[in-house]
Amino acid sequence: MTLVADVRRRIGSLQLDASFSVGRGETVAIVGPNGAGKTSLLRTIAGLAAVDEGRIAWDGSVWDESASGAFVSPEQRPIAYVFQDHALFHHLTALDNVAFGLRASGMGRREARTRARAVLEVVGGLKLERRMPSELSGGESQMVAIARALATEPQLMLFDEPFAALDTSARAEARRLFMSMANPSMSRVLVTHDAVEALTLADRIVAIEGGSIVQIGTPSVLLATPRSHFVAEILGLNALSGQLRGDQLSIGSMSLTVGAHEALDGNVIAIIRPRSVSLHQTRPEGSPRNVWSTSVTAVDRTTDRVRVQLGAPLNIAVEVTPAGFDALHTEVGAELWASVKASEVAVHPA
Amino acid sequence: MTSRQRHEARAPLVLSIFGTFAVIFFVLPLLALAVRVPWSSLVDVLGNEATTEALVLSIMTSVITTLIAVVFGVPLAWLLARSSMPGRQTIRAICTLSMVLPPVVAGVALLASLGRRGVVGQLLDDWIGLRLPFTMPAVVIAQLFVAMPFLVLTVESGFARSSTAVEEAARTLGASPWYVFSRVTVPATRSAILAGAVLTWARALGEFGATITFAGNFPGATRTLPIATYLALETNVDDALLISMLMVILSLVILVALRGRWIGAIGGER
């Protein structure tokens, strides 16, 4: 283990109490709802805040320890932090933003810029080098923020909701960049409230609620055995283990056609968003979509949506509007038809 | 919606009347000054050695004052805004008291401390034979004492308003506290620093009470433009009017030149 964190800290009314570790080259996602203490935990690891009680150590050297009072300030930790709002320096060009960490450690301007240019090129942002942060789109400024963090060659990279502020296309780009950054000598901690991000980007997931860890495990373990109602809730989606062959996905006795994907044939995790499934009274006609007959096992109605739990052959949750639900004239135990577009069935390596 | 906007856009009559009086109050003296100034003798007064001496002294001392105020005031502002030093409120109150003090009182206080018989002044005289009163440095000290609070308060609010997120980003990138301050904090608050410097300079340029009390009135050494104006009023009113106009123009030029950034920083735009 490389990072060993045992953090107890009071932030307003929240009591943060979390112990976990991160191995070398490992990517750990901290998942939880807003206000769960995810960012506070990340800031404590970075040294932007100190533990009230506990201990943070990296490769055996102590960063923060309440018992001894030891504390290593953030600038002396081999870390880099990608902030949710990117926190670029507005008076510097993109290139000088990337070169900042190198300059701060005493490197000459020319050498720092040369190195910064190389890092910008790696993340695909070389064309941005002369721009000021105010001239960058969300995705571009994210790219610069990641390059700025990478340039200092950190051993531990911390990401606070890196994709939250991006639009859909920029998000796909940023996720690709994040995955391509995986490096056996660099550990990563990713804070997110998005379950798909955690499931697909992390080696292990730390699920946290109200400041406390509710479960730690690999994505497949969390999916298979969500240890609390909360974990299932934050996952919020239908995540199913199955086997992929070409564009055909087998889940138990079911077979689904899937859309474009990056996963290889074999064991995969399929993710189906509850809103992407349609329900019908009778078999829908003439459509290439995945269609199957099933039954309603539970209905949970709130003011703006109805969550319908489906039984065999595919135990998944579906969300429809109250009007849509009423039009179905259905109830628990009733038979109906379900369909989902191939492009709405996302598969990821298990 | 439209009627609501129109309703909001129309100022209440009472406010319009009183506000207009306030404007007249500010404009009238300036207009009167411009009308009364004997423009024909402008060249004579400007050519007058005593006036140029006072002008040069005023510009020189006010600029030196501004520079010193920045060097010491910016660190003080940072401590007030960002540090957790004990008694910050009290320190802020003491360091900005001279802003609201009658300038003559400020001058008396300076005499009591740095005057020849002053608490510190006597020691300076005894040890190194340094006598500050009635010298040019005394002019700078008097200006600094009453004008630096403008810089401290403006820059402090700039520091307090500027986001600490970029500073934290700099720290995680390995920047030392000094590097963060000089390369991130100062650039991010430069408009507030500029605004504070302009206010300080303007206050220093106009300093009269503390200066004449502490530094006296020696031509070429401590007779600044405001003092020269006051003296001229007793001997030659035309000269007084011209020097006054000169100062109005000088202040106006600076104000207009820096208007955008100045108002932005004070109004909290940046």
Interface residues (C-beta under 8 A of the other chain):
Chain A: A46 L48 S73 P74 E75 Q76 R77 I79 A80 Y81 F83 D85 A87 L88 F89 H90 H91 F100 G101 R103 A104 S105 R148 A149 T152 L158
Chain B: S163 A165 V166 E168 A169 A170 R171 T172 L173 G174 A175 S176 Y179 R183 V184 P187 A188
